[in-house]
């Protein structure tokens, strides 16, 4: 179990880096939105929705991989093959954990994106 949480931590750190690069690359767009009247809160919410969407997509992809793995285990002639099934509560917990982890990973990048000053971005463009 600790190994799984270690892998989750590594994935979260990687996701933070990727989301930070994505959001800060769009700092020009964020500066224009801020100059046109969008509040910092709106920018923060948009970034968190994007991070949550990444988590939802990851949860769906993980579900497909889990179903494929369970199908492969059930094809084995061993006596443990009949034990391979997907539990509904575990499925819901997995989706909740995927979305929570992606939102947690998106907090720092969203915070940095909402701190973009519109004047500096508009000057540089």
N, C-alpha and C positions, 0 to 999 in steps of 0.2 A: 504494500500500500504506500509506503514511504517513497518507493521508487516511482510510482505513478504520480504522486504529488511533486516529486522532483522534476519529472518530465513536464508536468503542468506549469511549474514555475519557469522552466526554461522557455516553454512556448509563450507564456505571458510576457516575459522580458523581450522576446523576439517580436511579439505583437505590438508592444509599446513602441519599440524602435521603428517598426514599419508604419504604424499609425502616425507617429510623430513626424516621420519623413513625408508622409502623404499630406497631412494637414498643413505643415509648414511650407510645403511646395506650393500649396494653394493660397499662400498668404496674400498674394495680389488680389485674388478673387475675394478673400475675406475682407481686405482693406476697402475694396469697392463697396461691398455689402454694408460694411460699417459706415462708410461715408454716405450711403444712401438711406441710412436710418436704422439699420438692424442693430439691436442691442447686443451686448456681450452675452447675455443670457441666451438669446436666440442662436448665436454662433455656437455656444457651448452645447445647447440641446441638439443642434444639427449634427455636430461631431459625435455626440453620444448615440444618436440614432444610427449613424453610419457604423459606429463600432458595434452596436447591438445587431445590426444586419449581418456584419461579418460573423458574429457569434452564432446567429441563427443558421447561416449557411454552413458554418463548421459543424453545428449540431446535426444538420440534415446529412451532410457528407459522412459524418461519423456513424449515423444510423445506417446508411447504405453499406458502409464497410462492416458494421456489426452484423447486419443481416446476411451479407455474403459470407462472413466468417462462420456464423452459426449454421448456414446452409452447408458449408464445406465440412463442418464437424458432424452434422447429421448424416452425411453420405458415407461416413466411416462404418465399417462393420463391427466396431468395438461396442462393448456394453454401455459405455458412458455416452454414446451418441444420442440416446433418447433423452438425456438430461439437458441438452443444449436447447434452450428456448429463451425468448425475450420476455422479461417481466415488465408489466405496465408501469409500476411505480419506479422501477429503475430507469425506464425510458424517460419519464417525466423529470426525474432527478437529473438525468444526464443533460436534457435540454435546458433545464433551469441553471445548471452549473456552467454550461457552455455560454449562455447569455450573460450570466453574472460575471464570469471570468473575462469575457470580452468587454463588458462595461467597465469592469475594474481596470483592465488594461487601457481603456480609452480615456480614463479620467485625466491623466497627466497630459497626453497630447491635446485633448479638448481644452484643458486649462491654458496650455501654451498658445493654442490657436486663438482663443478669445482675447488674449493679451496683445494681439497684433494692433499696432497703432495705424489708423488709416492714413494719416498725413505722410508718414514715411513711405508707405507702400505706393501711394499715389504719386509722390515725388519721383520715386525710382522708376516708374513706368512712364 
